[in-house]
Amino acid sequence: SELNTTLLAKFLAEECDNSEKQLVSEWLSKSSKNRETMKEFEKLWEASGHSDFSEDVFDSNLEWVVLQHRIEDETLNFNKKSVNRSTWLSLYNPILPTLSKVAALFLVAAVVGLFFIDRFYVEEVQPVEPAFNEISMDKGYRGGVTLSDGTKVYINSDSKIIIPKVFKSNKREVFLEGEAFFEVAKNPNKPFLIRTKGAIVEVLGTSFAVRNYPGDNIIQTVVSEGTVSFSSDNKSINNGVILTAGNLGRLNLDNNEIKTEHVSDIDFYLSWKDGYLTFQNEKMKEVAKQLERKYDIEVVFDSKEIADMKLTAELRSRSLVRVLETISMSLKIDYTLLHDRVSFELPDDLE
């Protein structure tokens, strides 16, 4: 079925009301032909210069479409090395001119209920019995889930959480790779544990973020409400600390040392949850990692000098071009954007 192109334009311009968003989402879910049509329309939209949205501030209540489709099958499969027949929720990226890789979410309805994702479509196939359930966000995507106990998890780009099919009777335990923000439902009799590669965070009910991407030698936890226990997963090392609201802990995996500090601006560490990036005297080689995750691009530098430049900025725009322009003006460097590759260069008069 056809959809009015004016409505598609409103959708891409972030001007649809809730009923219009639902119409587009339902249309996308009906067939692969509709999704291909949207892809082509999005390319035309970007090429026409409409990629810079009028609003720089990201409002999650307006920007993220509430999931209308509920998964009713309770037996979906998760396999670390391969995905068997299961239900796929695939997302496409409204930010970049070219579409990112498809992000797959694997979940069991009895354990996990999705409460928001970026624009999506659903393609159903036959389910099989799982051992664990994985919810993953590819580069260029953010999303979240509500667990069966009421805990809400906001998942950043290039991140995933793994959830047992059934929580144990004495604890709730999930496994995280990447970055996520947790609003843990209170249950004094059943603590909530987040395991990463190298650390354990334990809470009874609170709000906090955990960050540990593959390759990082630092595991970071910042607490916005309540109290958490933060420690190494090495049982022979007794280095646990208690973090209260407004405090941050960093575990160095090289020496298993934990350092803590009070942070005056907690939002600085949680800005990704609201769709923007903040940097405080951050080297460009570290900035590049976050740009790559958020926009699903490759970032390169034509010199070590640029890679070591330090950036202080609050990048609220959803448009990649606007973000690159801001960085370029702040550091007085040039950039080239070709497809999904960004190259930062010194101006000709400085080379």
Order of alpha helices (4+ residues) and beta strands (2+ residues): alpha-alpha-alpha-alpha-beta-beta-beta-beta-beta-beta-beta-beta-beta-beta-beta-beta-beta-beta-beta-beta-alpha-beta-alpha-beta-alpha-beta-alpha-beta-beta
